[in-house]
Amino acid sequence: MEFCALASGSSGNCFYVENSGNAVLIDAGISAKQIFERLSSIGKKPENVKAIFITHEHSDHIRGADVFTRKFNVPIFATKKTSESCNLCSDSDMINIIKNDESFSIGGMRVEAFSKSHKASDPVSFNVSNGKKISIITDVGFACENVIANVSDSDALFLESNYDETMLENGPYPYFLKKWIKSDIGHLSNSQSALCVLENANSKLRYLILSHLSKNNNTPQAALESFNILKEKKNFSPRILVSERESPSSLMRL
């Protein structure tokens, strides 16, 4: 499989996973034009995309779904409550309802949805596998059993590392927003994310991509520093990268 983050951050999220020319997008939180341009920049075509899987209804995860789906005739998969909470696509026939523990076979890949804790109608994350397993886990208030199970069994992991605790505490956000971000239905901090990996990741983990970084309450350097302990405490050394908002990550392979 080939995979990358086309974009990840508080302003937009979109992840690409491909097997032998057949691809899926996990979220479409940037414009359809940006998705097209970023696919082109990694040498891929929108015609490769066979489905879009939506994690939840927030705009930074669905922004380009409607236009991309209608332009390239790509079906959308989302839970019922998610689809009812937003305008995923003006053509309702393109929306396929899924359950939060359901799996699908597309292009030689198995895509599995699993529930998580976040302030949304019925949020899910996804893993994609074909013998190797890629998990995409962002927008998580805490590491619940489903998150831990996927962290512990992945060959590649996109994991939320949303905020630096000191930057958030000293930053300009109002108290109620800081409280929500830190809550069990908010986001994972750098230290929470690092601890989750430290306690649960398997030695087979080859790629760890820190994702959904806050523009105002985090930096790539701060996120990476939180994970440096992994090299000292764990008996493995995955390649650790940081997803960016404005450009795709490198194209990785399993």
C-alpha positions in Angstrom: 0.0 0.0 0.0 1.0 3.6 -0.6 -0.3 6.3 1.7 0.1 9.9 2.8 -1.6 12.9 4.4 -2.8 15.3 1.7 -3.5 17.7 4.6 -3.8 17.5 8.3 -4.4 20.2 10.9 -7.2 22.1 12.5 -7.9 23.8 9.2 -8.4 20.7 7.1 -7.8 16.9 7.0 -7.5 14.4 4.1 -5.6 11.1 4.0 -4.8 9.0 1.0 -4.4 5.2 0.9 -3.8 3.2 -2.2 -3.5 -0.4 -3.2 -2.5 -1.3 -6.8 -4.1 1.8 -8.3 -7.2 1.7 -6.2 -7.4 4.4 -3.5 -9.6 5.7 -0.7 -9.7 9.1 1.0 -10.2 9.3 4.7 -12.0 12.6 5.1 -12.1 15.4 2.5 -11.6 18.5 4.7 -9.8 20.7 2.1 -11.4 22.0 -1.1 -11.9 19.7 -4.1 -9.5 21.9 -6.0 -6.8 21.4 -3.3 -7.4 17.6 -3.2 -6.9 17.5 -7.0 -3.8 19.6 -6.8 -2.2 17.6 -4.0 -3.0 14.3 -5.6 -1.2 15.7 -8.7 1.8 16.7 -6.6 2.3 13.1 -5.5 1.8 11.7 -9.0 -1.8 10.4 -8.4 -5.1 11.0 -10.2 -8.5 11.6 -8.8 -9.8 8.7 -10.9 -7.8 6.4 -8.6 -10.1 7.3 -5.7 -12.9 4.8 -5.3 -14.5 6.0 -2.1 -14.4 8.7 0.6 -14.8 7.7 4.2 -15.9 10.5 6.6 -15.0 10.4 10.3 -17.4 13.1 11.5 -19.3 16.2 10.4 -16.9 19.1 11.3 -16.0 21.3 8.4 -12.3 20.5 8.5 -13.2 16.9 7.6 -15.9 17.4 4.9 -15.1 20.7 3.2 -14.4 19.2 -0.3 -16.5 16.1 -0.1 -19.6 17.4 -2.0 -17.7 18.9 -5.0 -15.2 16.1 -5.3 -17.9 13.4 -5.1 -20.0 14.9 -7.8 -17.1 15.8 -10.1 -15.5 12.4 -10.0 -18.5 10.2 -9.2 -16.9 8.9 -5.9 -19.3 7.5 -3.3 -19.2 8.7 0.3 -19.4 6.5 3.4 -20.4 7.9 6.7 -22.5 7.0 9.8 -26.2 7.9 9.7 -25.9 10.6 12.4 -22.9 12.1 10.7 -24.7 12.3 7.3 -27.7 13.9 9.0 -25.6 16.5 10.8 -24.2 18.2 7.7 -24.4 18.5 3.9 -22.1 15.8 2.8 -23.3 15.8 -0.8 -26.2 17.5 -2.6 -26.7 14.1 -4.4 -28.0 11.9 -1.6 -27.6 8.8 -3.8 -23.8 9.1 -3.4 -24.0 8.8 0.4 -23.7 5.3 1.8 -24.6 4.8 5.5 -22.2 2.7 7.6 -22.1 1.5 11.2 -19.3 2.4 13.6 -18.0 -1.2 13.7 -18.4 -2.1 10.1 -15.8 -3.0 7.5 -15.7 -2.9 3.7 -13.6 -4.4 0.9 -12.5 -1.9 -1.8 -9.7 -2.4 -4.3 -8.1 -5.2 -2.4 -8.2 -3.3 0.9 -10.3 -3.7 4.0 -11.6 -0.4 5.5 -12.8 -0.7 9.0 -14.7 1.9 11.1 -14.4 2.1 14.8 -16.0 4.5 17.4 -14.1 7.0 19.4 -14.7 9.9 21.8 -15.1 13.3 20.3 -17.7 16.1 20.3 -19.6 15.0 17.2 -22.8 13.2 16.4 -21.3 9.7 15.9 -17.6 10.0 15.3 -15.5 7.2 14.0 -11.9 6.6 12.9 -10.7 4.1 10.3 -8.0 1.6 9.6 -7.1 0.3 6.2 -5.4 -3.1 5.7 -4.3 -5.7 3.1 -2.1 -7.8 5.3 -0.4 -4.6 6.6 -2.5 -2.1 8.6 -2.7 1.7 8.5 -4.7 3.4 11.2 -5.9 7.0 10.9 -6.8 8.4 14.4 -7.5 12.1 14.9 -10.1 14.1 16.8 -9.9 11.9 19.9 -10.7 13.1 23.5 -8.8 10.2 25.1 -7.3 6.8 24.2 -10.3 4.6 24.5 -10.2 0.8 24.0 -10.8 1.1 20.3 -7.9 3.6 19.9 -5.6 1.5 22.0 -6.4 -1.7 20.0 -5.6 0.0 16.7 -2.4 1.7 18.0 -1.2 -1.6 19.3 -1.7 -3.4 16.0 -0.7 -1.0 13.2 2.2 -1.0 10.8 1.6 2.7 10.1 -0.2 5.2 12.3 -1.5 8.7 11.7 -2.2 9.8 15.3 -3.5 13.1 16.6 -1.0 15.3 18.4 -3.1 18.4 18.6 -1.7 20.7 21.2 1.1 21.6 23.5 -0.3 21.9 27.0 1.7 24.9 27.9 0.9 26.8 24.7 -2.8 26.1 25.1 -2.8 27.2 28.7 -1.0 30.4 28.0 -2.7 31.1 24.7 -5.5 33.5 23.7 -8.4 30.9 23.6 -11.3 31.6 26.1 -11.6 29.3 29.1 -14.6 27.3 27.8 -12.7 26.4 24.6 -9.5 25.4 26.5 -11.7 23.3 28.7 -13.3 21.5 25.8 -10.0 20.9 24.0 -8.6 19.2 27.1 -11.8 17.2 27.8 -12.5 13.6 27.0 -14.5 14.7 23.9 -11.8 17.1 22.7 -8.3 16.4 21.4 -5.2 14.6 22.4 -2.2 16.7 23.5 1.4 16.0 22.5 2.1 14.3 25.8 -1.1 12.2 25.8 -0.4 11.0 22.2 3.2 10.1 23.0 2.1 8.2 26.2 -0.5 6.3 24.1 2.2 5.2 21.7 4.8 4.5 24.4 2.4 2.3 26.4 0.6 0.5 23.5 2.5 0.5 20.2 3.9 -2.8 18.8 7.5 -3.2 17.6 6.1 -3.7 14.0 5.2 0.0 13.8 7.2 1.4 10.9 5.7 4.8 10.4 4.3 7.2 13.0 2.8 10.4 11.5 1.8 13.1 14.0 -1.4 14.6 12.8 -4.1 17.3 13.3 -1.7 19.8 14.9 -3.3 23.0 16.1 -2.0 26.1 14.3 -2.3 28.2 17.4 -1.4 25.8 20.2 1.3 23.6 18.8 4.4 23.5 16.6 6.0 20.6 14.7 9.0 20.9 16.9 7.0 20.7 20.1 5.1 17.7 18.9 8.3 15.9 17.9 10.0 16.6 21.2 7.2 14.9 23.0 8.0 11.7 21.0 11.8 11.7 21.5 11.4 9.5 24.5 10.1 6.7 22.3 13.6 6.2 21.0 14.9 5.8 24.5 12.1 3.8 26.1 10.8 1.5 23.4 12.7 -1.3 21.6 11.7 0.0 18.2 12.3 3.1 16.2 9.5 4.0 13.8 10.1 6.8 11.3 8.3 9.8 12.9 7.0 12.5 10.7 4.6 15.5 11.1 1.7 16.1 8.8 1.3 19.6 7.4 -1.6 21.8 6.7 -0.5 23.3 3.4 1.3 20.4 1.6 1.1 16.6 1.4 3.4 14.4 3.4 5.9 12.2 1.6 4.3 9.2 -0.1 5.0 6.2 2.1 4.8 2.5 1.3 4.2 -0.8 3.2 
